[in-house]
Amino acid sequence: MSTTQSERLRELLEPLVSSQGLDLEEIEVDSVGRKRVLRVVVDSDTGADLDQIADVSRALSAKLDESDAMGEGEYTLEVGTPGAERLLTEHRHYVRATDRLVRFQLAEGGELVARILKVDDDGVDTEIPGVKGRKPTARRLAFDDIVRARVQVEFSRKDSKKEEEA
């Protein structure tokens, strides 16, 4: 997708997504044979449920139909959320990932898997899980020290709030 088309689509769709209480995270146009697929990724601090996705999808579809942003050819509109293993690229992504396990690629080299405990303007406070009965350790990461960060899926995590109540 050309930068010009991407910018036009963002300018057209972002106010509509915002009016629905969501953030426009990503726009991508792929060619699949003769058809094109416009993928729009939305999110919010509280997430986006299926009803919100359906509402914003209908609104975007109507807006795209009345404009020429996608040109004359056929296309399919897909609206969704970032998914479980989202890449953290904006400050708000880190805030939304608070209490989640994240794999960090560090500027100094190497990787670190840690849980985000707190986010501020300069970086993140993390907790590195203890291994083989050891206690977790705290570590501060400045945003400048993070090359890449991706949320990790946890299948067997114990709910810490339930543990405290027990």
Beta strands, then each sheet from edge to edge (+ up, - down):
strand 1: 23-32
strand 2: 35-43
strand 3: 75-80
strand 4: 101-106
strand 5: 111-119
strand 6: 123-128
strand 7: 137-142
strand 8: 146-151
sheet 1: 1+ 2- 3-
sheet 2: 7+ 6- 5+ 4- 8+
end
